């Protein structure tokens, strides 16, 4: 509903055209930072539009903090 399918990207990471809850690499070179930054942007957009803060459906490994804050 925030209109990001296939269009919102951060460097090598892009929101899937088929499912807005999936982040994919379209250049085979997305880093974990690209994915985190894209997810952070999406989370902020959802909060600004709907006033809710989405939770991750996956577990992030290798972080000692919440990288989406």
C-alpha positions as CSV (number, residue, x, y, z in Angstrom):
1,X,0.0,0.0,0.0
2,X,3.0,2.3,0.2
3,X,3.8,1.7,-3.5
4,X,7.3,0.3,-3.2
5,X,7.1,-3.0,-5.2
6,X,9.9,-3.2,-7.7
7,X,10.8,0.4,-7.3
8,X,12.2,1.1,-3.9
9,X,15.9,0.2,-3.7
10,X,19.1,0.8,-1.9
11,X,22.2,0.1,-4.0
12,X,22.0,-3.7,-4.9
13,X,18.8,-4.4,-2.8
14,X,15.3,-3.9,-4.2
15,X,11.8,-4.6,-3.0
16,X,10.4,-7.6,-5.0
17,X,7.8,-6.8,-7.7
18,X,5.8,-9.8,-6.6
19,X,5.7,-9.4,-2.8
20,X,6.4,-6.2,-0.9
21,X,7.6,-8.1,2.1
22,X,10.6,-9.6,0.2
23,X,13.9,-7.8,-0.4
24,X,15.9,-9.2,-3.2
25,X,19.2,-8.5,-5.1
26,X,18.8,-7.4,-8.6
27,X,22.5,-6.9,-9.3
28,X,23.9,-10.0,-7.4
29,X,25.9,-7.6,-5.3
30,X,23.6,-6.5,-2.4
31,X,25.4,-6.3,0.9
32,X,23.8,-6.8,4.3
33,X,24.0,-3.0,4.8
34,X,22.0,-2.5,1.6
35,X,19.3,-4.8,2.8
36,X,19.2,-3.3,6.3
37,X,19.0,0.2,4.9
38,X,16.2,-0.7,2.5
39,X,14.3,-2.4,5.3
40,X,14.8,0.6,7.6
41,X,13.4,2.9,4.9
42,X,10.4,0.7,4.4
43,X,9.7,0.5,8.1
44,X,9.9,4.3,8.3
45,X,7.5,4.7,5.3
46,X,5.0,2.4,6.9
47,X,5.2,4.2,10.2
48,X,4.7,7.6,8.5
49,X,1.7,6.3,6.4
50,X,-0.1,4.1,8.9
51,X,1.4,4.9,12.4
52,X,2.5,1.3,13.0
53,X,6.0,-0.1,13.3
54,X,6.3,-3.4,11.4
55,X,8.2,-6.3,13.1
56,X,10.6,-8.6,11.3
57,X,9.4,-12.0,10.2
58,X,13.0,-13.3,10.2
59,X,15.8,-13.4,12.7
60,X,18.9,-11.3,11.9
61,X,22.1,-13.0,12.8
62,X,25.4,-11.3,13.5
63,X,24.1,-8.2,15.1
64,X,24.5,-7.2,18.8
65,X,21.8,-4.5,18.3
66,X,18.6,-3.9,16.4
67,X,19.9,-2.7,13.0
68,X,16.5,-1.3,11.9
69,X,16.4,1.4,14.5
